[in-house]
Amino acid sequence: MAGTSLKINFLAFSLEILSVLIGISIVFGINNMLEENERAANEIATLRQIKAALQSDKTTIAQNLKAHQKGLGAYNAINHYMEVVDYSFNDSMSVFFNDLLAEELLTCNKGAYEAAKSGGLDKITNAQLRSQIANYYEHDFAELEKFEDSYYPLQFHQRFSGYFSRNFTNYKYAFEGDKMVKFTISPKDFYRFRRDDELRYLLEEVYFGRKFILKKYAAFSQQIENLENSLDNEINALQE
């Protein structure tokens, strides 16, 4: 009888231990699940913040694209008026010169990326997406920003202000912060000016400079679309 009682007690003890272990496993499992859900939620929030920042970049890029396209339109208009035999300069042409020579600035909205980087980019679990995001901010946008802000062929004011100061009156600029936004000019002698080889050279330089940066923007816009799609796919995967 004693042996039977001992076996029963041992079995009860073993079941008790087993139930405790099962309970601990369940608790750990629940905790791990909660931690994973929290980690996924934080990652989703980070990815959404980066996507929102991309929207800001897209707005800036769209504005710059429009300005460069207006510059090309001004190039066409000025070329046209220079060929019209009886055309006399009037103040409305200042608009064309303004669009022709206006310089653009490009600023990246890096707040969300810098916050993610300070917290550790490895928290973005998809290594390919993590690399895509880093390349966008550290290389791709930085390169485009450098072209827009300091690439010499696009620094029209720096390159051609001497010419306009010599040949034009009312050569006055207006600024918004560091960005030149408007100026009014009129040639001292339009009939001589319209046959000026230096001006024709200047016009061609502006034309090719803007065509160059527009190609850069077109390629970069596609990169943004690709990154947005990658962010959407990863967010959807984390939510499943």
BELCORKA-V669849 format. One line per field, one symbol per residue. psi: psi as a letter, one per 30 degrees, with the letter a starting at -180 (. if undefined). Layout:
# BELCORKA-V669849
psi=???
This chain:
# BELCORKA-V669849
psi=eeeeeeeeeeeeeeeeeeeeeeeeeeeeeeeeeeeeeeeeeeeeeeeeeeeeeeeeeeeeeeeeeeeeeeeeeeeeeeeefffjegkkklfffeeeeeeefkkllkkkjgeeeeeeeefjfffjfjeeeeeeeeeeefeeeeeeeeeeffkeffieeeegeeeeeefllhiklkljbfkkfklklkkejeeeefgkeeeeeeeeeeeeeeeefeeeeeeeeeeeeeeeeeeeeeeeeff.
